[in-house]
Amino acid sequence: MLALGKSGHAQTSEDLIAQLQNLDPEIRREAFYQLRQFGYANDPIKIAIIDLLTLENDFSQDQLISGVSLSEDYVTYHGDLIGVVSALNDIRSLNALLSVIDSGNMAISALARFGTTALDPVIAKLESPRDDVKTAAVLVLHKMLEPLNFSLVNDPISLSKIRTALEQASFDANDYTRASALEALATFGDGDGIPDTTDNCPILANPDQNDADGDGVGDVCDNCLSTINPNQEDTDNDGLGDACDSTIGTENCGNCVDDNGDGLVDLLDPQCASDPLTVKTGRLPLTSRPGAAMLTVQGSFSGAGGLVNPPAEGVTLNLTDTDGQITCFTLPPGPGWTTKGSQWTFTDDKTGSLGAPGAKESLSISYNAGTGVYSWKAKVRKTTLSDPDAGNVSTAISIGDNGFLNSQAWKTKGKKLVTP
């Protein structure tokens, strides 16, 4: 392959490599960009590019010392050159990249990928009189502890060097160096010498990293020592993982909480029995500001045999779409309720303190003894909703031990979600 020079003459990669050492920086820059069409996998080109970075590092430093400003084109070219050399992942570029350790994330990431080979030279940079160089060295050490690079420094000597260097840097006079070192030290959270990003039990010290069942969770943290359970599910929060727990907890069917951790709240959980609920009309905003939404929904239910007593038992109303809970609130027994025959009405006071905090709820339930049907209507103002989606919406009402559940498709109408 041939490249065309400014004169229009064809140039080989060998021609361009030779120009990379020209005394004129403009010729070097032009040759560098023309070499891109040959790629950088060729070893002679790799070596030439690395040597070029060393040359440009020295040139730019000399210019700055002399008080000569570097042109914008040159600064861009030098940055591009650093990026190319960083991407080579070639240990022969170690010294060239150390000279520009403060240039940004490309050089920092490349040096971290060199692992133990770069460790001592990087630590030496912490003695630099320049704060930006010291901070960059700390960032390299931090990156060495990340999962992508950790295997390259995962030996007791290297980890000890990194930790000691970071501890010393955490007392540096420069705020950025000190803060960066403290952030990196936090990866050794439990003090066992294993960074949290690779520690199989980051909250408890376990330098031996024993893992009897091989599920990736250290024995001192594993809630099922002899049963593989990498996700450590414990739905009833009894400290014994579901994989080895013969008694998973039960769901409270009217408290707006997923008590057994199965992702189904209250009456939506199959553990909770329910009778049919009818939703005649419902209206929800598709989007709303926190604390500014209003919803109305009403319908009927039967099956309780005239035995419900909302003022004594309280009421929970829960609306859920396919993405999860839209809203759920509990109207407690006692204050706020009024009774008139077989009609019960809850009205929150002006402070919004009786039901959901900050919201204003009103609910009326009336019973027709002739038909055995309860009619109900709820209105909630100044509440916060998770924006609902068109499609299936479940509405659940819990009154003491009685539950009533409806599931039906709601549709979009303007800026609201409504029942058909």
SULPEUR-V203974 format. One record per helix or strand of 3 or more residues. SS is the DSSP state (H for helix, E for strand). FROM is the first residue (numbers start at 1). LEN is the number of residues. If there is no record, write none. Layout:
[[SS & FROM & LEN] [SS & FROM & LEN]]
This chain:
[[H & 13 & 7] [H & 25 & 14] [H & 43 & 23] [H & 72 & 17] [H & 91 & 8] [H & 101 & 3] [H & 105 & 9] [H & 116 & 12] [H & 131 & 14] [H & 147 & 4] [H & 156 & 14] [H & 175 & 14] [H & 242 & 3] [H & 266 & 3] [E & 275 & 11] [E & 293 & 10] [H & 310 & 4] [E & 315 & 7] [E & 324 & 8] [E & 337 & 4] [E & 343 & 5] [E & 360 & 9] [E & 373 & 11] [E & 391 & 9] [E & 402 & 12] [E & 416 & 4]]
